[in-house]
Amino acid sequence: MPDMSASVSLAMTHLVPLAKEVDENKVTPGVLGFLVFAAMAIAVWGLMKSMNRRMAKVDFVETPEGTSGTAAPGETTPAKG
């Protein structure tokens, strides 16, 4: 595996002068930041809508504890013997 410290130091020598030129008071996320945020918001909205649709289909009815007889669907009865 090559030594990564040489490439990191080379990158830092080129990026540090660029960082000094940027005015910290004028840095904004810009249009790209807005588009990324909007895409994430739409994705979360779609996921929540899908989750609500799937949760509405769930029909959960709890059986009383004292009831004996047939087992509920998905439940196995212990083997006798």
LOSE-366655 format. One line per field, with one value per residue: residue in three letters; x, y, z of N, C-alpha, C in turn. Coordinates in nm, 3 decimals. Each point is the difference from the previous one (the first is absolute). Layout:
residues N
rest = (ALA|...)
nx = (X|...)
ny = (Y|...)
nz = (Z|...)
cax = (X|...)
cay = (Y|...)
caz = (Z|...)
cx = (X|...)
cy = (Y|...)
cz = (Z|...)
//
This chain:
residues 81
rest = (MET|PRO|ASP|MET|SER|ALA|SER|VAL|SER|LEU|ALA|MET|THR|HIS|LEU|VAL|PRO|LEU|ALA|LYS|GLU|VAL|ASP|GLU|ASN|LYS|VAL|THR|PRO|GLY|VAL|LEU|GLY|PHE|LEU|VAL|PHE|ALA|ALA|MET|ALA|ILE|ALA|VAL|TRP|GLY|LEU|MET|LYS|SER|MET|ASN|ARG|ARG|MET|ALA|LYS|VAL|ASP|PHE|VAL|GLU|THR|PRO|GLU|GLY|THR|SER|GLY|THR|ALA|ALA|PRO|GLY|GLU|THR|THR|PRO|ALA|LYS|GLY)
nx = (0.085|-0.025|0.101|-0.105|0.099|0.070|-0.101|-0.015|0.131|0.006|-0.107|0.053|0.114|-0.083|-0.060|0.106|0.073|-0.071|0.020|0.119|-0.027|-0.063|-0.094|0.027|-0.017|0.055|0.036|-0.066|-0.104|-0.064|-0.010|0.123|0.031|-0.068|0.056|0.113|-0.019|-0.040|0.102|0.075|-0.054|0.009|0.122|0.021|-0.057|0.066|0.107|-0.030|-0.028|0.108|0.069|-0.063|0.022|0.124|0.014|-0.067|0.079|0.077|-0.048|0.027|-0.040|0.011|0.037|-0.110|0.063|-0.118|0.004|-0.066|0.062|-0.049|0.110|0.053|-0.031|0.087|-0.085|0.100|-0.062|0.028|0.094|-0.100|0.047)
ny = (-0.117|0.097|0.081|0.011|0.010|-0.054|-0.078|-0.026|-0.005|-0.070|-0.068|-0.007|-0.020|-0.072|-0.060|0.009|0.030|-0.100|-0.065|0.057|-0.026|-0.100|0.092|-0.021|0.130|-0.040|-0.100|-0.047|-0.076|0.105|-0.003|-0.050|0.077|0.097|-0.034|-0.016|0.112|0.058|-0.060|0.031|0.121|-0.001|-0.049|0.082|0.097|-0.047|-0.011|0.117|0.045|-0.061|0.046|0.117|-0.014|-0.042|0.097|0.068|-0.078|0.030|-0.120|0.064|-0.122|0.049|-0.127|-0.018|0.024|0.011|0.034|-0.115|-0.095|0.059|-0.025|0.116|0.063|-0.086|-0.050|-0.064|-0.115|-0.012|-0.082|-0.087|-0.037)
nz = (0.000|-0.089|0.022|0.080|0.090|-0.100|-0.035|0.131|0.022|-0.113|0.037|0.121|-0.063|-0.076|0.103|0.078|-0.107|-0.052|0.112|-0.013|-0.127|0.059|-0.019|0.128|-0.016|-0.113|0.077|-0.104|0.033|-0.043|-0.130|-0.007|0.102|-0.063|-0.115|0.065|0.069|-0.112|-0.060|0.104|-0.003|-0.132|0.015|0.101|-0.071|-0.105|0.077|0.054|-0.121|-0.046|0.105|-0.012|-0.131|0.027|0.089|-0.092|-0.074|0.105|0.020|0.112|0.035|0.122|0.016|0.069|0.114|0.051|-0.126|0.000|-0.062|-0.106|-0.065|0.030|-0.109|-0.045|0.084|0.059|-0.001|0.130|-0.033|-0.001|0.116)
cax = (-0.085|0.088|-0.001|-0.103|0.034|0.056|-0.109|-0.078|0.073|-0.005|-0.135|-0.013|0.075|-0.077|-0.131|0.008|-0.011|-0.137|-0.084|0.028|-0.063|-0.145|-0.047|-0.085|-0.130|-0.077|-0.017|-0.138|-0.015|-0.027|-0.109|0.022|-0.042|-0.146|-0.052|0.024|-0.094|-0.134|-0.010|-0.011|-0.132|-0.098|0.020|-0.056|-0.145|-0.045|0.015|-0.104|-0.128|0.000|-0.011|-0.137|-0.085|0.023|-0.047|-0.146|-0.043|0.022|-0.119|0.049|-0.099|0.062|-0.090|0.004|0.094|-0.070|-0.065|0.068|-0.062|0.083|0.111|-0.011|0.079|0.143|0.042|0.007|-0.038|0.102|-0.032|-0.033|0.055)
cay = (0.117|0.117|0.092|0.100|0.130|0.084|0.054|0.091|0.126|0.065|0.056|0.112|0.117|0.062|0.042|0.102|0.135|0.023|0.023|0.132|0.098|-0.001|0.082|-0.085|0.064|-0.005|-0.139|-0.047|-0.131|0.019|-0.072|-0.143|-0.034|0.001|-0.114|-0.122|0.003|-0.023|-0.141|-0.079|0.025|-0.074|-0.143|-0.029|0.009|-0.121|-0.113|0.009|-0.032|-0.144|-0.067|0.014|-0.086|-0.139|-0.018|-0.002|-0.133|-0.095|-0.024|-0.071|-0.021|-0.077|-0.096|0.004|-0.097|-0.114|-0.080|-0.123|-0.061|0.007|0.095|0.114|-0.019|0.022|-0.051|-0.145|-0.064|-0.096|-0.142|-0.078|-0.135)
caz = (0.000|-0.008|0.112|-0.025|0.056|-0.105|-0.081|0.084|0.013|-0.130|-0.014|0.094|-0.049|-0.106|0.047|0.104|-0.056|-0.046|0.117|0.054|-0.087|0.018|0.111|0.083|0.020|-0.124|-0.044|0.008|-0.064|-0.142|-0.068|0.016|0.136|0.002|-0.077|0.080|0.111|-0.054|-0.039|0.124|0.057|-0.081|0.027|0.133|-0.014|-0.069|0.091|0.103|-0.065|-0.023|0.129|0.048|-0.081|0.041|0.138|-0.002|-0.042|0.108|0.082|0.117|0.104|0.106|0.062|0.147|0.057|0.058|-0.104|-0.038|-0.117|-0.121|0.005|-0.090|-0.122|0.017|0.129|0.000|0.126|0.042|-0.027|0.121|0.003)
cx = (0.090|-0.018|-0.097|0.039|0.057|-0.111|-0.086|0.072|0.002|-0.136|-0.016|0.075|-0.075|-0.133|0.006|-0.002|-0.141|-0.092|0.022|-0.068|-0.150|-0.035|-0.102|-0.139|-0.089|-0.024|-0.145|-0.011|-0.031|-0.113|0.016|-0.042|-0.151|-0.057|0.019|-0.099|-0.143|-0.019|-0.014|-0.137|-0.108|0.013|-0.059|-0.151|-0.056|0.010|-0.107|-0.137|-0.011|-0.017|-0.142|-0.096|0.014|-0.049|-0.152|-0.053|0.011|-0.126|0.042|-0.110|0.063|-0.103|0.009|0.090|-0.070|-0.063|0.084|-0.072|0.093|0.108|-0.024|0.083|0.148|0.052|0.001|-0.040|0.106|-0.045|-0.026|0.072|0.130)
cy = (0.123|0.090|0.115|0.138|0.094|0.063|0.097|0.134|0.077|0.067|0.121|0.123|0.070|0.057|0.113|0.141|0.031|0.031|0.138|0.109|0.013|0.085|-0.081|0.060|-0.010|-0.142|-0.041|-0.137|0.009|-0.086|-0.151|-0.047|-0.004|-0.120|-0.131|-0.006|-0.028|-0.146|-0.089|0.018|-0.077|-0.150|-0.039|0.006|-0.125|-0.123|0.001|-0.036|-0.151|-0.076|0.009|-0.090|-0.146|-0.027|-0.004|-0.138|-0.103|-0.010|-0.086|-0.006|-0.091|-0.094|0.012|-0.111|-0.126|-0.093|-0.124|-0.058|0.010|0.107|0.112|-0.027|0.035|-0.053|-0.151|-0.053|-0.100|-0.145|-0.072|-0.133|-0.016)
cz = (0.000|0.122|-0.030|0.050|-0.106|-0.084|0.080|0.013|-0.131|-0.021|0.091|-0.049|-0.112|0.050|0.103|-0.059|-0.052|0.117|0.058|-0.084|0.024|0.122|0.080|0.019|-0.124|-0.050|0.023|-0.067|-0.149|-0.053|0.018|0.139|0.013|-0.072|0.077|0.115|-0.047|-0.040|0.124|0.064|-0.077|0.025|0.136|-0.004|-0.067|0.088|0.109|-0.057|-0.022|0.131|0.055|-0.077|0.042|0.141|0.006|-0.038|0.112|0.084|0.118|0.103|0.103|0.062|0.152|0.055|0.050|-0.102|-0.028|-0.121|-0.118|0.016|-0.099|-0.125|0.024|0.131|-0.005|0.136|0.040|-0.027|0.131|-0.006|0.065)
//
